[in-house]
Amino acid sequence: MEKYIFLTGGVLSSVGKGVTAAALGKVLKERGFSVSIQKLDPYINVDPGTMSPYQHGEVFVLDDGAETDLDLGHYERFIDASLSSVCNVTTGQIYSEVIARERRGDFLGGTIQVIPHITNEIKRRITIVPEATRAEIVIVEVGGTVGDIESLPFLEALRQMRSDVGRENTLYIHATWLPYIGATAELKTKPTQHSVRELRSIGIQPDIIVARADHPMGAELREKIALFCDVEARAVIPLTTAEVLYEVPLLLENEGVGEYVLERLGLESRQKPDWDEWQGVVAQERTERPHVRIALVGKYVELQDAYMSVREAVTHAALSAGVEVEILWIHSAELEKGRGWRELETADGIIVPGGFGSRGIEGKIQAARYARENKIPYLGLCLGMQVMVIEFGRHVLGTEDVNSTEFDRNTPHPVIDLLPEQRGIGEMGGTMRLGLYPCKIHEGTTAAKAYEKPLVQERHRHRFEFNNTYREIFNQHGIEFSGQSPNGRLVEIAEHRDHPFMLGSQFHPEFLSRPNRPHPLFRLFVETVRDRAHAGDPQSEVRVRDSVEPAE
């Protein structure tokens, strides 16, 4: 029988449920179990694909093309597994399915209600995860905060799951926040008590309480929470804000969470956890390393979560390259106004990430030109590749009319355009290329040096493609199309031949980067940045801070 762990949040949003779920998945996987993680999002949108990054942050894309919550990026990076569309469920999906079934007559004219019809559909979505992902343990995170009206159907469904699959097959974890009162220098547990009381009024008694805080929690508070929230003292897990994100599984391990969870689920560890590699990642991140600066030129930089996977991929590559990266968050629209250039000029490398719409595009094109003319290492991601070739067409081939039909439908030189079969499709998202596609790598190129293999699979999320009408003239003037679809029809990677590293990918390599296995393109990019920034410099001394080691 599959085991289910349900994770709810209280007191406030952004309490760290996603990272906690991902870290717990890692702890259980180290004990030999196959783990999958599902996110239940209460918003009524069908998925985040058409939501503004300012409201929702990054849209994380899975192998099967599902556009999902950014927490699924945390899940995949921690448990090192590819999830599927069943792992992200929204209120919009639930109601769309139930209403469609009602229209077909599946309910034989019955009255459709939140209970049982909506809750049954939620439970069905939860119980298909083990079969779809072959998981023995499924961790289910509910978005939002206990007390939100939007979350009530999900919480009711979780309550029913205990009787549906058995008490011995379910575990409830509640993550809360302990506010710190500066005037008295103390953490307060009252909001946690109220949050648990709210959860219990719904019919859910948490088995474990994860107490998040910015300051360490003493044994006295642990006992107090246990007493007032009716859990064992060892089931109150203090989780102080970590300096290093990937330290969280080690913190949970130290608190004995893995063994306690298995005990409550009637399971035993199949193997002794091996944390050596993970400890190495954390220790490396705590090490003083040579410093480099990488400018991220985007259009949503006010909310850094919009580029969550890019930031993490840079971190992974920096650890591998033995450097510490300072990311300079530069708004492309500001470059168009002449602002931000002084900061950009201090960068050792430039990343232009993906995005949609014309706002800030000229600033991205200007950043690509600056990187080309000054031999600054440049990595373009999706739209970043497209602005790279637009810039090349304008300033190397010598015509300012070069553009993408996304930004100028009447441009006489549409080097970026829709494929012929995409034209005429009006539904938003209908023309998108989403999910995993193969890419053939050409020998003797920068891409080949990075990947070291002839065929790769990468995740896409875009609508417009490089226009093959211009492929020959671009190639003649210095652009190498080093990655293409196996049939040669689609350009996947473009790079400058006369440049230390100026490469753009039509796909999103950041989605496949892992802490202990950085993506090849990010790794080679950061290594090039390092070599350029520290050419001839003496190796700086390194200092290792105290690292957290898991308990035996």
C-alpha positions in Angstrom: 0.0 0.0 0.0 1.3 3.4 -0.9 2.0 5.9 1.9 0.9 9.5 1.8 2.4 12.4 3.7 0.3 15.6 3.7 2.0 19.0 4.3 0.0 22.0 5.2 1.1 25.5 6.2 0.0 27.9 8.9 0.5 31.5 10.3 1.7 33.0 7.0 2.5 32.1 3.4 6.0 31.5 2.0 6.8 29.7 5.2 9.0 27.2 3.3 6.6 24.3 2.7 8.0 23.6 -0.8 11.6 23.3 0.4 10.5 21.3 3.5 8.6 18.9 1.2 11.6 18.6 -1.1 14.0 18.1 1.7 11.8 15.4 3.3 11.6 13.7 0.0 15.4 13.6 -0.1 15.6 12.2 3.4 13.2 9.4 2.6 14.9 8.7 -0.8 18.2 8.3 1.0 16.6 5.5 3.0 15.8 3.5 -0.2 12.3 4.5 -1.0 10.9 5.8 -4.3 9.4 9.2 -3.6 7.2 11.6 -5.5 5.9 15.0 -4.5 2.6 16.7 -5.5 1.6 20.3 -5.2 -2.1 21.2 -4.7 -2.5 24.9 -5.7 -5.8 26.6 -4.6 -5.9 29.2 -7.3 -8.6 28.9 -10.0 -6.3 29.3 -12.9 -5.9 26.0 -14.7 -2.1 26.3 -14.6 0.5 29.1 -14.1 1.4 29.1 -17.8 -0.6 32.3 -18.5 -0.1 33.9 -15.2 2.1 37.0 -14.7 5.6 36.2 -13.3 5.1 39.1 -11.0 2.2 37.3 -9.3 3.4 33.7 -9.5 7.1 33.7 -10.1 8.7 31.2 -12.4 6.7 28.7 -14.5 8.5 25.4 -14.1 8.2 23.0 -17.1 8.3 19.2 -16.8 9.3 16.5 -19.3 5.8 16.0 -20.4 5.2 19.7 -21.1 3.2 20.5 -17.9 3.5 24.1 -16.9 3.7 24.0 -13.1 4.4 25.8 -9.9 8.0 26.8 -9.1 8.0 24.4 -6.1 8.2 21.5 -8.5 11.7 22.8 -9.4 12.6 22.4 -5.7 11.2 18.9 -5.7 13.1 17.8 -8.7 16.4 19.4 -7.6 16.3 17.8 -4.2 15.0 14.3 -5.0 16.7 14.2 -8.4 13.7 12.8 -10.2 11.6 13.8 -13.2 8.0 14.5 -12.1 4.9 14.5 -14.3 1.8 16.6 -14.9 -0.1 14.7 -12.1 2.2 16.3 -9.6 0.7 19.8 -9.9 -3.1 20.1 -9.4 -5.0 23.4 -9.3 -8.6 24.3 -8.3 -9.1 25.3 -11.9 -8.2 21.8 -13.1 -10.5 20.2 -10.5 -13.5 22.3 -11.4 -12.9 22.1 -15.1 -12.9 18.3 -14.9 -16.0 18.1 -12.7 -18.0 20.6 -14.8 -17.0 18.7 -18.0 -18.2 15.5 -16.5 -21.5 17.1 -15.5 -22.0 18.4 -19.0 -21.5 14.9 -20.4 -24.1 13.6 -18.0 -21.8 11.5 -16.0 -23.6 12.3 -12.7 -27.0 11.4 -14.1 -28.5 14.7 -13.4 -27.5 14.8 -9.8 -26.7 18.0 -7.9 -23.0 18.8 -8.1 -21.5 19.8 -4.7 -18.1 20.5 -3.2 -18.6 17.4 -1.1 -18.5 14.8 -2.5 -17.8 15.7 -6.1 -15.0 18.2 -5.8 -13.3 16.4 -2.9 -13.6 13.1 -4.8 -11.8 14.5 -7.8 -9.1 15.9 -5.5 -8.6 12.5 -3.9 -8.5 10.9 -7.4 -5.8 13.2 -8.5 -3.8 12.4 -5.3 -4.2 8.6 -5.7 -3.1 8.4 -9.3 0.4 9.8 -8.4 1.9 6.5 -7.2 0.9 4.7 -10.4 2.0 7.6 -12.7 5.4 8.1 -11.0 5.9 4.6 -9.5 6.3 6.1 -6.1 6.0 4.2 -2.8 5.7 7.4 -0.7 3.8 10.4 -2.0 4.3 13.8 -0.3 1.4 16.2 -1.0 1.9 19.9 -0.3 -1.1 22.1 -0.1 -0.5 25.7 -1.2 -1.6 28.7 0.8 -2.3 28.9 4.5 -4.8 27.1 6.8 -7.7 29.4 7.1 -7.8 30.4 3.4 -11.2 29.9 2.0 -9.7 28.6 -1.3 -7.9 25.8 0.5 -10.9 24.3 2.3 -11.9 21.7 -0.3 -8.3 20.4 -0.4 -8.1 20.2 3.3 -11.4 18.3 3.5 -10.1 15.9 0.9 -7.0 15.3 2.9 -9.1 14.7 6.0 -11.1 12.0 4.1 -7.9 10.4 2.8 -7.1 9.0 6.3 -10.3 6.9 6.3 -10.0 6.1 2.6 -6.5 4.6 2.6 -6.1 3.9 6.3 -4.6 5.7 9.3 -1.4 3.6 9.0 -0.8 4.9 5.4 -1.2 8.6 6.1 0.9 11.2 7.9 0.0 14.9 8.4 2.7 17.6 8.8 2.0 21.2 9.6 4.6 23.9 8.9 4.2 27.1 10.9 6.1 30.3 11.6 7.4 31.4 15.0 7.6 35.2 14.9 10.5 36.9 16.8 9.7 39.8 19.1 12.8 42.0 19.1 11.8 44.0 22.2 11.8 40.9 24.4 14.2 38.8 22.3 11.9 35.8 22.2 10.1 33.5 19.7 6.3 33.3 20.2 4.3 30.1 19.8 0.8 31.5 20.0 0.3 31.9 16.2 1.3 28.2 15.8 -1.2 27.2 18.5 -4.0 29.1 16.7 -3.0 27.6 13.4 -3.1 24.1 14.7 -6.4 24.8 16.3 -7.8 26.0 13.0 -6.5 22.8 11.3 -8.0 20.6 14.0 -11.4 22.3 13.6 -11.3 21.0 10.0 -10.7 17.5 11.3 -7.0 17.2 10.8 -4.7 16.5 13.7 -1.0 17.0 12.7 1.4 14.2 13.5 4.4 16.5 13.1 4.8 20.2 13.4 7.7 21.9 11.6 8.4 25.1 13.4 10.1 27.6 11.1 12.0 30.6 12.5 14.8 33.0 11.8 16.2 32.3 15.3 17.1 29.0 17.1 14.3 27.4 19.1 15.1 26.1 22.5 13.9 22.8 24.2 11.4 24.8 26.3 9.5 26.1 23.3 9.6 22.6 21.8 7.9 21.2 24.9 5.4 24.0 24.9 4.3 23.5 21.3 4.0 19.7 21.9 1.8 20.3 24.9 -0.6 22.8 23.4 -0.7 21.1 20.0 -1.1 17.6 21.2 2.0 16.0 19.5 5.1 14.3 20.8 8.0 16.5 21.7 10.2 14.8 19.2 7.5 15.4 16.6 8.1 19.2 16.9 10.9 19.9 14.4 12.7 23.2 14.8 13.8 24.4 11.4 15.8 27.6 11.6 16.3 29.6 8.3 19.3 28.0 6.7 22.2 30.0 5.2 22.5 27.4 2.5 19.3 26.1 0.8 20.6 22.6 0.3 21.4 22.3 4.0 17.8 21.7 4.9 17.8 17.9 4.3 20.8 17.7 6.7 18.9 19.7 9.3 15.9 17.3 9.0 18.3 14.4 9.3 19.8 15.8 12.4 16.4 16.1 14.0 15.6 12.4 13.3 12.7 13.2 11.0 13.4 10.3 8.6 13.2 7.6 11.2 10.2 9.2 12.9 8.3 9.4 9.7 9.0 5.8 8.8 8.1 4.7 12.3 4.7 6.4 12.1 4.1 4.9 8.6 5.1 1.4 9.8 8.2 1.3 7.6 11.9 0.5 8.1 14.9 2.0 6.4 16.1 -0.2 3.5 19.6 1.3 3.5 21.8 3.6 5.6 21.6 7.2 4.3 24.7 8.2 2.4 25.1 12.0 2.8 28.7 12.3 1.7 27.9 13.9 -1.7 25.2 16.2 -0.3 27.5 17.3 2.5 30.1 18.0 -0.1 27.7 20.4 -1.9 26.9 22.2 1.4 30.6 22.4 2.4 31.5 23.7 -1.0 28.9 26.4 -0.8 30.2 27.4 2.7 33.7 27.7 1.3 35.2 31.1 0.5 35.8 31.0 -3.3 37.1 33.4 -5.9 34.4 36.0 -6.7 32.8 36.6 -10.1 29.9 38.8 -11.2 27.2 37.7 -13.6 24.6 40.1 -14.9 21.1 38.6 -15.3 19.4 41.0 -17.8 15.7 40.3 -17.5 12.3 42.0 -17.5 10.9 40.6 -14.2 14.0 41.1 -12.0 11.9 42.9 -9.3 10.7 39.5 -8.3 13.7 37.2 -8.3 11.5 34.1 -8.0 10.7 34.7 -11.7 14.1 33.3 -12.4 14.4 30.7 -9.6 15.8 27.9 -11.7 18.2 30.2 -13.5 19.6 31.4 -10.2 19.9 27.8 -8.8 21.5 26.6 -12.1 24.1 29.3 -11.7 24.7 28.3 -8.1 25.2 24.6 -9.1 27.7 25.6 -11.8 29.5 28.0 -9.5 30.0 25.2 -6.9 31.4 22.9 -9.7 33.7 25.7 -11.0 35.0 26.6 -7.5 33.8 30.2 -7.6 31.2 32.4 -5.8 28.8 34.2 -8.1 27.3 37.5 -7.4 24.2 37.9 -9.6 23.6 41.5 -10.8 19.8 41.8 -11.3 19.6 44.3 -14.2 16.2 45.3 -15.7 16.4 45.3 -19.5 13.9 48.2 -19.8 16.3 50.3 -17.7 19.1 49.7 -20.2 16.9 51.2 -22.9 16.8 54.4 -20.9 20.5 54.5 -20.4 20.4 53.3 -16.8 22.2 50.3 -15.4 25.1 50.3 -17.9 27.7 51.1 -15.2 26.7 48.0 -13.3 26.5 45.8 -16.5 30.0 46.9 -17.4 31.4 45.4 -14.1 30.0 42.0 -15.0 32.3 39.1 -15.9 29.5 37.3 -17.7 25.9 38.0 -19.0 22.8 35.8 -18.9 19.7 36.8 -20.8 16.8 34.5 -19.7 13.4 33.8 -21.2 10.3 35.9 -21.3 7.4 36.9 -23.4 6.2 40.2 -24.9 8.0 43.3 -26.4 8.7 45.2 -23.1 12.4 45.5 -22.5 13.4 43.6 -25.6 15.6 46.4 -27.0 17.5 46.4 -23.7 18.2 42.7 -24.0 19.4 43.2 -27.6 21.7 45.9 -26.4 23.1 43.6 -23.7 23.8 40.9 -26.4 25.6 43.5 -28.5 27.7 44.6 -25.6 28.7 40.9 -24.9 29.6 40.3 -28.5 31.6 43.4 -29.0 33.5 43.1 -25.8 34.0 39.3 -25.8 32.0 38.9 -22.6 30.8 35.3 -22.0 27.1 35.3 -22.8 24.4 32.6 -22.2 21.0 33.2 -23.8 18.1 31.1 -22.6 15.1 30.8 -25.0 14.3 34.5 -25.7 18.0 35.1 -24.8 19.0 33.1 -27.9 16.5 34.9 -30.1 17.7 38.4 -29.1 21.3 37.2 -29.7 20.5 36.3 -33.3 18.4 39.5 -33.8 21.3 41.5 -32.6 23.7 39.7 -34.9 21.4 40.3 -37.9 21.2 44.0 -37.2 24.8 44.8 -36.4 26.8 42.2 -38.3 24.7 41.7 -41.3 23.9 45.4 -41.3 20.1 46.0 -41.3 18.1 47.4 -38.5 14.9 45.8 -39.9 15.8 42.4 -38.4 13.3 41.4 -35.7 11.0 38.7 -34.5 7.4 38.6 -35.6 6.5 38.4 -31.9 7.6 42.0 -31.6 7.0 43.3 -35.1 4.5 41.4 -37.3 5.5 43.4 -40.3 9.3 43.2 -40.1 10.9 42.6 -43.5 13.5 40.3 -42.0 11.7 37.9 -39.5 14.7 35.9 -38.3 12.5 34.7 -35.5 9.0 33.6 -36.6 6.2 31.1 -36.1 6.4 27.8 -37.9 4.0 27.6 -40.9 1.7 25.1 -39.1 1.5 27.4 -36.0 -0.1 30.3 -37.9 -3.8 30.6 -37.4 -3.9 29.0 -34.0 -5.6 31.5 -31.7 -5.9 29.9 -28.3 -3.3 31.1 -25.9 -0.7 28.5 -25.4 -1.9 26.6 -28.5 1.3 27.3 -30.5 3.7 26.5 -27.6 6.4 23.9 -27.9 6.4 22.5 -24.4 8.4 19.7 -22.7 11.2 17.4 -23.6 12.6 17.3 -27.1 15.8 15.8 -28.6 18.7 17.9 -29.7 21.5 16.7 -31.9 24.9 18.3 -31.1 27.4 19.1 -33.8 31.0 18.1 -33.3 33.8 20.7 -32.7 31.5 23.3 -31.2 31.2 24.9 -27.8 28.0 23.0 -27.3 29.8 19.7 -28.0 32.6 20.7 -25.6 29.9 21.2 -22.9 27.8 18.1 -23.4 30.4 15.6 -24.5 27.8 13.5 -26.2 26.0 13.7 -29.6 22.3 13.7 -28.6 20.6 15.3 -25.6 17.1 15.8 -24.3 16.0 19.3 -23.2 12.9 21.0 -21.9 11.2 23.7 -24.0 8.7 26.5 -23.4 8.4 28.8 -26.3 6.3 29.8 -29.4 8.7 31.3 -31.9 11.5 29.6 -33.8 14.6 30.6 -35.8 13.6 31.2 -39.4 15.5 28.7 -41.5 15.4 31.1 -44.5 18.3 33.0 -42.8 20.3 29.9 -41.7 22.8 30.0 -44.5 23.7 33.7 -44.4 24.0 33.6 -40.6 26.3 30.6 -40.9 28.5 32.3 -43.5 29.0 35.3 -41.2 30.0 33.5 -38.0 26.9 31.9 -36.4 27.2 28.1 -35.8 23.9 26.3 -35.3 25.5 23.7 -33.1 22.3 22.1 -31.8 19.4 21.1 -34.1 16.4 18.8 -34.0 17.4 15.3 -35.2 15.7 16.0 -38.6 17.7 19.3 -38.9 14.5 21.3 -39.2 14.6 23.3 -35.9 17.5 25.3 -34.5 18.0 24.4 -30.9 21.5 26.0 -30.2 23.2 29.0 -31.9 26.7 30.1 -31.0 29.3 32.6 -32.2 32.4 31.0 -33.7 34.6 34.0 -33.0 33.9 34.4 -29.3 35.1 32.7 -26.1 31.6 31.8 -25.2 28.5 33.3 -26.8 25.8 30.7 -27.0 22.0 30.7 -26.9 19.7 27.7 -26.5 16.1 27.7 -27.7 15.3 25.4 -24.7 15.6 26.0 -21.0 18.6 24.2 -19.6 18.1 25.6 -16.2 15.2 23.1 -15.6 17.5 20.1 -15.6 20.3 21.4 -13.4 21.0 19.7 -10.1 23.0 20.7 -7.0 25.4 17.7 -7.5 25.1 17.7 -11.3 25.2 21.2 -12.8 23.8 21.5 -16.4 26.7 21.2 -18.9 25.9 24.6 -20.6 25.8 26.5 -17.3 28.9 24.7 -16.1 31.0 25.6 -19.1 29.6 29.1 -19.1 30.6 29.7 -15.5 34.0 28.1 -16.1 34.6 30.5 -19.0 33.5 33.4 -16.8 35.9 32.3 -14.1 38.9 31.9 -16.4 38.3 35.3 -18.0 37.8 37.0 -14.6 40.8 35.5 -12.9 43.2 35.1 -15.8 46.7 35.5 -14.2 45.3 36.1 -10.7 46.9 34.2 -7.8 44.6 31.6 -6.3 42.8 33.1 -3.4 42.8 31.5 0.0 39.7 29.6 0.9 38.1 29.3 4.3 35.5 26.7 5.2 32.8 27.6 7.8 31.3 25.1 10.1 29.2 22.7 8.1 26.2 20.7 9.3 26.6 17.0 9.4 23.7 14.5 9.8 23.4 12.5 12.9 24.5 8.9 12.8 
